[in-house]
């Protein structure tokens, strides 16, 4: 069975609290994203409960990537949604124990299809650290074109900055 047939995207559920807490508080992945503060279980529980799971209402959307047996292998985010321009920024995360199995590519493909057919978006984009080779390859393989390289764009440590690659894809 192909990887694409083994995973699906779904809205966050209350039982996702523990893995979401683990992800949001994992300092080793903060350098790849835009956060640098921990989240409490209370704040995340409230986020799950109060999210409408509607990108038009919330301005963002987080989906769990779930295997056919119910195990969560990662998540996908659509943020910085623009209803006027019908575009959103993409973020994907595959849990390290599932790296190298094709889940990142499958997750991104599912998100692209969902964004095109259900959300009617025109364009997706991602801002990726040039040092995150695995993520850059995933976006390239998913037909996201390299639109720009932004020097010293992402702060990775005290006084240390990395260039970012901006990938875009029309839907």
Protein Blocks (a to p, Z undefined) as FASTA:
>chain_A
ZZklmpccddddfklmmmmmmmmmmmklmmmmmbfbdcdfklmmmmmmmpgoiaklnopa
cdddddfkopafbdcddehiafklopadddddddfklgonlmmmmmmmmmmmmmmmmnop
abdcddddfklmmlmmmmmmnopacfbdcehkbccbehiacddddddddZZ
